[in-house]
Every structure is written in structure tokens, then in C-alpha cells.
Amino acid sequence: MIRSAGTDAVEELLRLSQATADEDPLKALAAANALRRRAERLEAVQVRRARAHGLPWTRIAEALGVSKQAVHKKYGGRRGER
């Protein structure tokens, strides 16, 4: 079976999500931190992908539930996007 990067990412997120229920609070916190970092990386990839497909900042911001200014400030400085 050929695995995609998306499938691997989903499996990793699921594993990390389950690990946040660990009995050991420090292990659960570490898993929550890893989950947040992974989600941030996935978001950045999808924002770049959306821009590559010609989507405007307003549509990306709507999908993320933030203002156009917030998403542009966070991601707009890359590769001359500003």
C-alpha cells in the first residue's frame, strides 16, 4: 500500500491526540505540545498550498477563523507575498 504524507500526518495527529490522555501529566503535556507544533506546521503547509492555488488572503483567513490581517502577518512575509 502506498502511503501519502497526508495519511502519515493524520496518523501522527491521532497518535498524539490519544497520548494527551496519558495518566502521567508530563507525558500528556508533552504530547499536547507536540500536537500543537504539528498542527501549526500543517496549517503553514496548507496556507502555502492555498496561495499557490491563487486563493486570496481573505478566503484563507475565513477558513482559519481569523482576520485577513492576522493571517497575512503570520504567513505573508514569505517569498515576497507582502
matplotlib code that plots the C-alpha trace (Angstrom):
import matplotlib.pyplot as plt

x = [0.0, 1.3, 1.1, 0.7, 2.2, -1.4, -2.1, 1.0, 0.2, -3.3, -2.0, 0.6, -2.1, -4.3, -1.4, -0.5, -4.2, -4.5, -1.3, -2.8, -5.0, -1.9, -2.1, 1.2, 0.5, 4.0, 3.7, 0.2, 1.6, 4.5, 2.0, -0.2, 2.8, 3.9, 0.3, 0.2, 3.6, 2.5, -0.8, 1.0, 3.3, 0.3, -1.5, 1.5, 1.7, -2.0, -1.7, 1.2, -0.9, -3.9, -1.8, -0.2, -3.8, -4.4, -6.7, -6.8, -5.9, -9.5, -10.6, -7.7, -8.5, -12.1, -11.2, -8.9, -11.4, -9.0, -8.8, -7.1, -4.5, -3.7, -3.1, -1.2, 1.0, 1.7, 2.3, 2.5, 6.2, 7.4, 8.6, 7.6, 3.9, 3.6]
y = [0.0, 3.4, 5.9, 9.6, 12.4, 13.3, 9.8, 9.9, 13.3, 12.2, 9.1, 11.2, 13.6, 10.8, 9.2, 12.5, 13.2, 9.9, 10.5, 13.6, 11.3, 9.7, 9.2, 10.9, 14.7, 15.5, 12.9, 14.4, 17.9, 16.9, 15.2, 18.3, 20.4, 18.1, 18.1, 21.9, 22.1, 19.6, 21.3, 24.6, 23.0, 21.5, 24.9, 26.6, 24.0, 24.4, 28.2, 28.0, 25.5, 27.7, 30.7, 28.6, 27.8, 31.5, 31.9, 35.4, 36.1, 36.9, 33.4, 31.8, 33.9, 32.9, 29.2, 29.7, 31.8, 34.8, 38.2, 38.8, 40.9, 38.2, 35.5, 37.9, 38.9, 35.3, 33.9, 36.9, 37.7, 34.6, 34.7, 38.3, 37.8, 41.2]
z = [0.0, -0.9, 1.9, 1.4, 3.5, 4.4, 5.7, 7.8, 9.2, 10.2, 11.9, 13.8, 14.9, 16.1, 18.0, 19.6, 20.4, 22.2, 24.1, 25.6, 27.7, 29.3, 33.1, 33.5, 33.3, 32.0, 29.2, 28.3, 28.3, 26.0, 23.7, 23.7, 22.8, 20.0, 18.7, 18.7, 16.8, 14.2, 13.7, 13.2, 10.6, 8.8, 8.8, 7.3, 4.5, 3.7, 3.6, 1.1, -0.9, -0.9, -2.0, -4.8, -6.0, -6.2, -3.2, -1.7, 1.9, 2.8, 1.9, 3.7, 6.8, 6.7, 6.6, 9.6, 11.5, 11.8, 10.2, 6.9, 8.6, 11.1, 8.5, 6.3, 9.2, 10.1, 6.6, 4.2, 4.6, 2.9, -0.7, -1.3, -0.5, 1.1]

ax = plt.figure().add_subplot(projection="3d")
ax.plot(x, y, z, "-o")
ax.set_aspect("equal")
plt.show()
